[in-house]
Amino acid sequence: TGDSTGALDCVPMQGSGSFVVEAMLGSFVPKDGKALILANGAYGLRSAQTMDVLGRAHTLIDKGDYMPPRGDEVAAELAADPAISHVVVIHCETSSGILNPVEEIAEVTHAAGRKLLVDSMSAFGALPLDWGSIGYQAMVSSANKCIEGVPGFGFVIAEKSALEEARGRSHSLSLDLYGQWSHMNKTGQWRFTPPTHTVVAFLEALRAHREEGGVAGRGARYTRNRDVMVAGMRELGFETLLPDRWLSPIIVTFFCPADPAFAFDRFYDLLKAKGFIIYPGKLTAVESFRVGCIGQMDEHVMREVVEAAREALDEMGVASAAPPAAALEERAKLAA
């Protein structure tokens, strides 16, 4: 984490990733505070929805399907609204696969004297998130993403001072991070029924993570997975939504081919029959699909994915995997 001072602590919390994001928002954004939420996909919007349900004040910068939030627009919003106490950013927005510029966001947040909350659900463990340079008040992640455990709990890494300040702030008994933290410190036990099997799996996953070389080693494998897969898919004619600058090593979005012989449902079923499950796209403007790069896979598996895609296109009678012109126009907006 980059903490050499003992200023941080880790609080595990039962439930899915969204449970723990809600715990973070409900515990650290004061009831009289206000959050600036940066969204460029489903997970930023989910944080905004969570704040709606909590009845906590917030404002939203919504960049659409995939455009990254930038420091200058965050700085302008913070300057215009002194009521904002916190900025919430998604580290890797998996709706598109974009790696958001967290360092840039952190710099302007601190310059304005505000606090930063980071949703690193799909990045922590494979991509650096150094507290010493980013200075987040809290970040949240999950057992079952880049650490390669199984679902069942998430965790918040937060400044101890912020955890102390969170006493009595949460909207929820079970999602109260201060309550969880203080109980664990006093008793060494979870407050409520612990996810025992998930914890055992997580300890094994942490051992494997260390053996692979930690964040650098895990990130290098995922990056190689991405590079091999993207190169192979491009050889088939597919185009990525994002230019290389913004591609994360977590998940990659491809445009669907313009060829009328291509139908995503059929493509999905053919790949599934060959042993690979892909994700449908989440874009509103153009048809797309996503291919994950994380998990216990290496570049050899990714080559098999490309070969399966090649065979599926042949079976469908798709002559070209090139996307429609409208898709490339959307990408040009991002490049600009």
C-alpha positions as CSV (number, residue, x, y, z in Angstrom):
1,T,0.0,0.0,0.0
2,G,3.0,2.3,0.4
3,D,2.2,3.0,4.1
4,S,5.5,2.9,6.0
5,T,4.1,4.9,9.0
6,G,1.4,2.6,10.3
7,A,-1.3,5.2,9.4
8,L,-3.5,2.6,7.6
9,D,-5.5,-0.4,8.7
10,C,-7.5,-3.0,6.8
11,V,-11.1,-3.8,7.6
12,P,-12.6,-7.0,6.0
13,M,-16.3,-6.9,5.5
14,Q,-18.7,-9.8,4.6
15,G,-20.6,-9.6,1.3
16,S,-20.1,-8.7,-2.4
17,G,-18.0,-5.9,-3.6
18,S,-21.0,-3.6,-3.8
19,F,-21.7,-4.3,-0.1
20,V,-18.2,-3.0,0.8
21,V,-18.4,0.0,-1.5
22,E,-21.6,1.0,0.3
23,A,-19.9,0.4,3.6
24,M,-17.1,2.8,2.6
25,L,-19.4,5.5,1.3
26,G,-21.7,5.3,4.3
27,S,-18.9,5.3,6.8
28,F,-16.6,8.0,5.4
29,V,-18.8,10.6,3.7
30,P,-20.4,12.5,6.7
31,K,-24.1,13.0,6.8
32,D,-23.5,16.7,6.3
33,G,-20.8,16.1,3.7
34,K,-21.0,15.8,-0.1
35,A,-19.4,13.5,-2.6
36,L,-18.2,14.3,-6.1
37,I,-18.6,11.0,-7.9
38,L,-16.7,10.4,-11.2
39,A,-18.5,8.0,-13.5
40,N,-17.6,6.6,-16.9
41,G,-19.5,3.4,-16.7
42,A,-21.7,1.2,-14.5
43,Y,-19.6,1.2,-11.4
44,G,-19.4,5.0,-11.0
45,L,-23.1,5.2,-11.6
46,R,-23.6,2.5,-8.9
47,S,-21.8,4.6,-6.4
48,A,-24.1,7.5,-7.3
49,Q,-27.1,5.2,-6.9
50,T,-25.8,4.1,-3.5
51,M,-25.5,7.7,-2.3
52,D,-29.1,8.3,-3.5
53,V,-30.3,5.4,-1.4
54,L,-28.3,6.6,1.6
55,G,-29.7,10.1,1.3
56,R,-26.2,11.6,1.2
57,A,-25.5,14.7,-0.8
58,H,-23.6,14.1,-4.0
59,T,-22.9,15.5,-7.4
60,L,-21.9,13.6,-10.5
61,I,-19.5,14.0,-13.4
62,D,-20.7,11.5,-15.9
63,K,-18.4,11.0,-18.8
64,G,-20.6,8.5,-20.6
65,D,-19.6,5.0,-21.6
66,Y,-15.8,5.3,-21.5
67,M,-14.3,8.8,-21.5
68,P,-11.9,9.3,-18.6
69,P,-12.5,11.9,-15.9
70,R,-9.7,14.4,-16.0
71,G,-8.0,16.5,-13.4
72,D,-8.9,19.9,-14.8
73,E,-12.6,19.2,-14.8
74,V,-12.5,17.8,-11.3
75,A,-10.5,20.8,-10.1
76,A,-13.1,23.1,-11.7
77,E,-16.0,21.3,-9.9
78,L,-14.3,21.4,-6.6
79,A,-13.6,25.1,-7.0
80,A,-17.2,25.8,-7.8
81,D,-18.7,23.8,-4.9
82,P,-17.0,24.2,-1.5
83,A,-19.6,21.9,0.0
84,I,-17.9,18.9,-1.6
85,S,-15.9,16.9,1.0
86,H,-15.0,13.8,-0.9
87,V,-14.1,12.7,-4.4
88,V,-15.0,9.1,-5.4
89,V,-13.1,7.6,-8.4
90,I,-13.2,4.1,-10.0
91,H,-9.6,2.8,-10.4
92,C,-10.5,0.5,-13.4
93,E,-14.0,0.9,-14.9
94,T,-14.7,-2.6,-16.2
95,S,-17.7,-1.5,-18.2
96,S,-15.2,-0.5,-20.9
97,G,-11.9,-1.7,-19.5
98,I,-10.5,1.8,-19.0
99,L,-7.8,2.5,-16.5
100,N,-8.7,5.9,-15.0
101,P,-6.1,8.5,-14.2
102,V,-6.2,8.1,-10.4
103,E,-2.9,9.9,-9.7
104,E,-4.1,12.9,-11.7
105,I,-7.4,12.9,-9.8
106,A,-5.6,12.6,-6.5
107,E,-3.4,15.6,-7.2
108,V,-6.2,18.0,-7.8
109,T,-8.3,16.6,-4.9
110,H,-5.5,17.2,-2.4
111,A,-4.7,20.6,-3.9
112,A,-8.3,21.5,-3.1
113,G,-8.2,20.2,0.4
114,R,-10.7,17.4,-0.1
115,K,-10.6,13.6,0.6
116,L,-10.3,10.8,-1.9
117,L,-12.1,7.5,-1.9
118,V,-11.0,4.9,-4.5
119,D,-13.0,1.9,-5.7
120,S,-10.2,-0.4,-6.8
121,M,-12.4,-3.5,-6.9
122,S,-11.0,-4.7,-10.2
123,A,-7.5,-3.4,-10.0
124,F,-6.0,-3.8,-6.5
125,G,-3.4,-6.6,-6.4
126,A,-2.4,-6.2,-10.0
127,L,-2.0,-2.4,-10.5
128,P,-0.1,-0.1,-8.1
129,L,-2.2,2.0,-5.8
130,D,0.4,3.7,-3.6
131,W,-1.0,5.5,-0.6
132,G,2.3,7.4,-0.2
133,S,1.8,9.1,-3.5
134,I,-2.0,9.0,-3.9
135,G,-3.0,9.7,-0.3
136,Y,-6.5,8.2,-0.4
137,Q,-8.6,8.4,2.7
138,A,-9.9,4.9,1.9
139,M,-9.9,2.4,-0.9
140,V,-12.0,-0.7,-1.4
141,S,-11.4,-4.0,-3.1
142,S,-12.6,-7.6,-3.1
143,A,-11.3,-11.1,-2.4
144,N,-12.2,-12.5,-5.8
145,K,-10.7,-10.2,-8.4
146,C,-6.9,-9.6,-8.9
147,I,-6.0,-11.4,-5.6
148,E,-7.7,-14.5,-7.3
149,G,-9.6,-15.6,-4.2
150,V,-13.3,-16.6,-4.3
151,P,-16.3,-14.3,-3.7
152,G,-17.6,-13.7,-0.2
153,F,-16.0,-10.7,1.3
154,G,-14.3,-7.4,0.5
155,F,-12.0,-5.1,2.4
156,V,-11.4,-1.4,3.0
157,I,-7.9,-0.1,3.5
158,A,-8.3,3.3,5.3
159,E,-6.5,5.8,7.4
160,K,-7.0,5.0,11.1
161,S,-7.9,8.6,11.8
162,A,-10.7,8.3,9.3
163,L,-11.9,5.1,10.9
164,E,-12.0,6.8,14.3
165,E,-13.9,9.8,12.8
166,A,-16.5,7.3,11.3
167,R,-17.9,6.3,14.7
168,G,-21.6,6.7,14.7
169,R,-21.8,7.8,11.0
170,S,-22.9,4.7,9.2
171,H,-26.5,4.3,8.1
172,S,-26.3,0.6,8.8
173,L,-25.4,-1.8,11.6
174,S,-23.9,-4.5,9.5
175,L,-22.1,-2.2,7.1
176,D,-20.6,0.1,9.8
177,L,-16.8,0.0,9.1
178,Y,-16.0,1.7,12.5
179,G,-18.1,-1.0,14.3
180,Q,-16.4,-3.8,12.3
181,W,-12.9,-2.3,12.9
182,S,-13.3,-1.7,16.6
183,H,-14.9,-5.1,17.3
184,M,-12.1,-6.9,15.4
185,N,-9.4,-4.9,17.3
186,K,-11.0,-5.7,20.6
187,T,-11.8,-9.4,20.1
188,G,-9.9,-10.6,17.1
189,Q,-13.2,-11.9,15.7
190,W,-15.7,-10.9,13.0
191,R,-18.8,-9.1,14.4
192,F,-21.2,-11.4,12.6
193,T,-20.9,-14.9,11.0
194,P,-17.6,-14.9,9.2
195,P,-17.2,-16.2,5.6
196,T,-14.9,-18.9,6.7
197,H,-14.4,-20.8,3.4
198,T,-13.7,-17.5,1.6
199,V,-11.1,-16.4,4.2
200,V,-9.3,-19.7,3.9
201,A,-9.2,-19.4,0.1
202,F,-8.0,-15.8,0.4
203,L,-5.1,-16.8,2.6
204,E,-4.1,-19.3,0.0
205,A,-4.6,-16.7,-2.8
206,L,-2.3,-14.3,-0.9
207,R,0.4,-16.9,-0.7
208,A,0.2,-17.5,-4.4
209,H,0.2,-13.7,-5.0
210,R,3.5,-13.4,-3.0
211,E,5.0,-16.3,-4.9
212,E,4.2,-14.7,-8.2
213,G,6.0,-11.5,-7.3
214,G,3.2,-9.5,-5.7
215,V,1.6,-6.6,-7.6
216,A,4.4,-6.3,-10.1
217,G,4.4,-10.1,-11.0
218,R,0.6,-10.4,-11.1
219,G,0.3,-7.2,-13.2
220,A,3.0,-8.3,-15.6
221,R,1.1,-11.6,-16.3
222,Y,-2.2,-9.8,-16.8
223,T,-0.5,-7.3,-19.1
224,R,1.0,-10.1,-21.2
225,N,-2.4,-11.8,-21.3
226,R,-3.9,-8.5,-22.7
227,D,-1.1,-7.9,-25.2
228,V,-1.2,-11.4,-26.7
229,M,-5.0,-11.4,-26.8
230,V,-5.4,-7.9,-28.3
231,A,-2.7,-8.5,-30.9
232,G,-4.4,-11.8,-32.0
233,M,-7.9,-10.2,-32.1
234,R,-6.6,-7.3,-34.2
235,E,-5.1,-9.8,-36.6
236,L,-8.6,-11.2,-37.1
237,G,-9.8,-7.6,-37.8
238,F,-11.4,-6.8,-34.5
239,E,-10.8,-3.2,-33.1
240,T,-10.6,-2.2,-29.5
241,L,-12.9,0.5,-28.1
242,L,-10.0,2.2,-26.4
243,P,-6.7,3.4,-27.8
244,D,-3.7,1.6,-26.3
245,R,-3.1,4.5,-23.9
246,W,-6.2,3.7,-21.9
247,L,-6.3,-0.1,-22.2
248,S,-6.2,-1.8,-18.8
249,P,-4.7,-5.3,-18.3
250,I,-8.0,-6.3,-16.6
251,I,-10.7,-6.5,-19.3
252,V,-10.8,-5.3,-23.0
253,T,-13.8,-4.1,-25.0
254,F,-14.0,-4.9,-28.7
255,F,-16.4,-3.6,-31.2
256,C,-18.7,-6.1,-32.8
257,P,-18.0,-6.6,-36.6
258,A,-20.1,-4.8,-39.1
259,D,-20.4,-7.9,-41.3
260,P,-24.2,-8.8,-41.4
261,A,-23.3,-12.5,-40.8
262,F,-22.1,-11.6,-37.3
263,A,-24.6,-12.1,-34.5
264,F,-23.3,-11.7,-30.9
265,D,-25.5,-14.3,-29.4
266,R,-24.3,-16.9,-31.9
267,F,-20.7,-15.8,-31.4
268,Y,-21.1,-16.1,-27.6
269,D,-22.6,-19.6,-27.9
270,L,-19.8,-20.8,-30.2
271,L,-17.1,-19.5,-27.8
272,K,-18.9,-21.1,-24.9
273,A,-19.0,-24.4,-26.7
274,K,-15.2,-24.1,-27.1
275,G,-14.8,-23.5,-23.4
276,F,-14.7,-19.7,-23.2
277,I,-17.2,-17.3,-21.6
278,I,-17.0,-13.7,-22.7
279,Y,-18.9,-10.6,-21.5
280,P,-21.6,-8.8,-23.5
281,G,-20.8,-5.1,-24.0
282,K,-22.1,-2.3,-21.8
283,L,-21.9,0.5,-24.3
284,T,-25.0,2.4,-25.4
285,A,-23.7,3.9,-28.7
286,V,-22.3,0.8,-30.4
287,E,-22.4,-3.0,-30.2
288,S,-19.5,-4.5,-28.3
289,F,-18.2,-7.3,-26.2
290,R,-15.6,-7.7,-23.5
291,V,-12.8,-10.3,-22.9
292,G,-11.3,-10.6,-19.4
293,C,-7.5,-10.9,-18.9
294,I,-7.4,-11.7,-15.2
295,G,-7.6,-15.0,-13.2
296,Q,-5.5,-18.1,-13.3
297,M,-4.7,-17.9,-17.0
298,D,-1.6,-17.2,-19.0
299,E,-0.8,-16.1,-22.6
300,H,-1.2,-19.6,-23.9
301,V,-4.8,-19.6,-22.8
302,M,-5.3,-16.2,-24.5
303,R,-3.9,-17.6,-27.7
304,E,-6.6,-20.3,-27.4
305,V,-9.2,-17.6,-27.0
306,V,-8.1,-15.9,-30.2
307,E,-8.1,-19.3,-32.1
308,A,-11.6,-20.0,-30.8
309,A,-12.7,-16.6,-32.0
310,R,-11.2,-17.3,-35.4
311,E,-13.0,-20.6,-35.6
312,A,-16.3,-19.0,-34.5
313,L,-16.1,-16.3,-37.3
314,D,-15.4,-19.0,-39.9
315,E,-18.4,-21.1,-38.7
316,M,-20.6,-18.0,-38.8
317,G,-19.4,-17.1,-42.3
318,V,-18.1,-13.7,-41.2
319,A,-15.7,-12.4,-43.9
320,S,-14.4,-9.4,-41.9
321,A,-14.3,-8.6,-38.2
322,A,-13.9,-4.9,-38.9
323,P,-16.4,-2.7,-37.0
324,P,-18.9,-0.2,-38.5
325,A,-17.7,3.3,-39.3
326,A,-19.8,4.7,-36.4
327,A,-17.7,2.7,-33.9
328,L,-14.5,4.2,-35.1
329,E,-16.0,7.6,-34.9
330,E,-16.8,7.0,-31.2
331,R,-13.2,5.9,-30.7
332,A,-11.9,9.0,-32.4
333,K,-13.8,11.1,-29.8
334,L,-11.8,9.4,-27.1
335,A,-8.5,9.9,-28.9
336,A,-9.2,13.6,-29.2
